[in-house]
Each structure stands twice: as structure tokens, then as C-alpha cells.
Amino acid sequence: MLINCLKLSKLAIMSFFFMILVSCESITSSNQDRLIARAENHYLYLSDLDRNLKSFLSEEDSLIKANNFINNWAREKLLFEKSLINLPQEKISELTYLVDAYKNHLFINAYREFVLKSTMGFSDTKSLINTFYEANKQNFLLKEPIFRVRYISFPIDNVVRKQITRRFKRYNAEDVKFLDSLSFQFSSYFLSDTLWLNQIEVKDQLKNLNQKQKELFLKSPNYYEVEDSLVIYLFELAEKLERGNIAPISYVENTIRDILFNQKKLELLRSFDNDVLRDATKTKKFERY
């Protein structure tokens, strides 16, 4: 039986659910919330179903999910009430303390995050990052080599092959625009050679080279060309920085931004918590006895 306290027959319950779940996509409620079930002093409303059951595959699926949800809800509430009756008072007090502490923790953290989102932000991010980088360069020594590369691949019979190759090698501002305009002709390409890549990232861009070719290409800045029966591959190692060098600011910029953000977050939280206590004391909302 679906809900004993409602004293409805199975057929009546199925008909009732069919009326309130006809959309099969979502459960809609009227202006006046409808009572669905009761378990002891706990009440389940149509809006509760709406919040927890969003979409269904069919009308039958709607009924099954609603039925299961109501039974689970009732079981949970009834077991909770029994626990209050049968558990030792000492255990109930212990659990109540833990529940209250966890509830406070959730609300406090949510409020802090809300305040932080409304107050965080740097007015001059670039300047702060540059200042931090200059003062802490020795903390940004590379633990592995990094590279600036570019590559393209295109059909070997491309009619402007020579022009593509020449412009790829020279690669001035005009060449960048030219190659970008032809990118739809390339089998694959990576032209962002201002970005620094680590070994894993750069080797991922060099999938068309075998291991020996990769090692040769990554030894020092150079141009490299490989072709097979269908495709030609052009590679350029623009710059390489060895392990132990100071990382370029562009390579560690996001790391520095995170450091600065976390520093400011801690400062704001510390200030926020102190301000709350100070304001409460001032307005007599907090008093010591």
C-alpha cells in the first residue's frame, strides 16, 4: 500500500498520481500547494515532489519515481521519529550537538563565500602580478624544460605549399594573418607560439613525429619538416628554456594570480570575522558575563 495514512486503494493512488504527473517531464503545482502524504508530524507537499523529481521517460516512469520517493520519504521520517523515542537521551544530545555544529558550519561557510564573491577582485591585477613576480623570481625556477612551438600540417599537393612554408618560417604579423586565413586547409595546426608548454604538452602537439624526431626537434630552436605520401608537417621550435631557469611571467601568471587571490581571501576572512565580532559587541548583540 502506497501511504497507509491516506487510506487510498492502489487504484485510487495510481489515478491520483496520473492527474498530478500528466506532463511526464516535470511536476507542476497550483497556486495552493497540495498535501501528498503525512508521516507522524511530517508533511509532504506537491512542491516537494517538484523539487526532487524533474524529468521522466514516460507516464509509468513518473508514477514509479513518485511512488518510490514518497515511500522513501515516509520511511526516513518514521525511522527518525523512532530514533528519538528509542535512542538513549545521551546519544540524542550528542547527535543534536553534531547536527547543530554541522548546520552552523554550512551556513557560515555559505555566508562567507557570498560576502567574498561580492567583495573580491583586484583593481590592478597586472601590476600586482608583476610586483609579486619580481619580488619572488627565485621561487619560480623551472623544474623541467619548457618550449614555445608552432606547427601546421596540410596536404602535400596544396597549390600554395611554397608560400605557406615560407610564411611559416618567417612568421611576421602579416604571415600570421595569412596562415590564419588558410587554417581551414590545414589538417591540424598550433600557431600560438607565444604560449609556453611543458614537455608533456609539447609532445602532445607533436603526435606526428616519432620519438627520435621529437628528441631531435626539442634539442634547440630550429625548423623541422616531415612529409609522407599525403601530408607535409612543418614544425618550428621558437624558444626553449632549460630546467633551473627562472620561469617567464606568462608561464606562472595563473599560479601567481591564485596565490594573490588566496592571500586576499585569507585577509578578507580574517577581517570579516573580526568585524562581525566587533560590530556585535558595539551593538550589544554580543556580551560577556
C-alpha positions, 0 to 999 in steps of 0.5 A: 500500500502506497501511504497507509495514512491516506487510506487510498486503494492502489487504484485510487493512488495510481489515478491520483498520481496520473492527474498530478504527473500528466506532463511526464517531464516535470511536476507542476503545482497550483497556486495552493500547494497540495498535501501528498502524504503525512508521516507522524508530524511530517508533511509532504507537499506537491512542491516537494515532489517538484523539487526532487523529481524533474524529468521522466521517460514516460507516464509509468516512469513518473508514477514509479519515481513518485511512488518510490520517493514518497515511500522513501520519504515516509520511511526516513521520517518514521525511522527518525521519529523512532530514533528519538523515542528509542535512542538513549537521551545521551546519544540524542544530545550528542547527535543534536550537538553534531547536527547543530555544529554541522548546520552552523558550519554550512551556513557560515561557510555559505555566508562567507563565500557570498560576502567574498564573491561580492567583495573580491577582485583586484583593481590592478591585477597586472601590476600586482602580478608583476610586483609579486613576480619580481619580488619572488623570481627565485621561487619560480625556477623551472623544474623541467624544460619548457618550449614555445612551438608552432606547427601546421600540417596540410596536404602535400599537393596544396597549390600554395605549399611554397608560400605557406612554408615560407610564411611559416618560417618567417612568421611576421604579423602579416604571415600570421594573418595569412596562415590564419586565413588558410587554417581551414586547409590545414589538417591540424595546426598550433600557431600560438607560439607565444604560449609556453608548454611543458614537455608533456604538452609539447609532445602532445602537439607533436603526435606526428613525429616519432620519438627520435624526431621529437628528441631531435626537434626539442634539442634547440630552436630550429625548423623541422619538416616531415612529409609522407605520401599525403601530408607535409608537417612543418614544425618550428621550435621558437624558444626553449628554456632549460630546467633551473631557469627562472620561469617567464611571467606568462608561464606562472601568471595563473599560479601567481594570480591564485596565490594573490587571490588566496592571500586576499581571501585569507585577509578578507576572512580574517577581517570579516570575522573580526568585524562581525565580532566587533560590530556585535559587541558595539551593538550589544548583540554580543556580551560577556558575563 
